[in-house]
C-alpha cells in the first residue's frame, strides 16, 4: 500500500456515488485501474494490514459503501470468473 491509499479509494467512491440516477453510469468511470472496483480492491487490501481498531472503523465504512454500490449496480450474469477477485467485480453498471 502507498501513503493515502485508503483516502484515495474512499474519494473514488465518493465521486462515483455523486452520479445522478438510480444506477451508476458505466461511461462515467470505465478506465482500467481507476474504476470504483479497483478502489474496493484497495480497501480490501488495506483491511489486511490494519490493526484491529482501525480495521473495525474502516469495515463500517466499507459496509456502507458496499450496500450503496450493490444498490446502484446490477448483477452481471456472465461474471463467474470475476467472483474470485471480489463480489464487487460481479456487478455491472447501466450503459
C-alpha positions, 0 to 999 in steps of 0.5 A, spaced: 500 500 500 502 507 498 501 513 503 493 515 502 491 509 499 485 508 503 483 516 502 484 515 495 479 509 494 474 512 499 474 519 494 473 514 488 467 512 491 465 518 493 465 521 486 462 515 483 456 515 488 455 523 486 452 520 479 445 522 478 440 516 477 438 510 480 444 506 477 451 508 476 453 510 469 458 505 466 461 511 461 462 515 467 468 511 470 470 505 465 478 506 465 482 500 467 485 501 474 481 507 476 474 504 476 470 504 483 472 496 483 479 497 483 478 502 489 474 496 493 480 492 491 484 497 495 480 497 501 480 490 501 487 490 501 488 495 506 483 491 511 489 486 511 494 490 514 490 494 519 490 493 526 484 491 529 481 498 531 482 501 525 480 495 521 473 495 525 472 503 523 474 502 516 469 495 515 463 500 517 465 504 512 466 499 507 459 496 509 456 502 507 459 503 501 458 496 499 450 496 500 450 503 496 454 500 490 450 493 490 444 498 490 446 502 484 449 496 480 446 490 477 448 483 477 452 481 471 450 474 469 456 472 465 461 474 471 463 467 474 470 468 473 470 475 476 467 472 483 474 470 485 477 477 485 471 480 489 463 480 489 464 487 487 467 485 480 460 481 479 456 487 478 455 491 472 453 498 471 447 501 466 450 503 459 
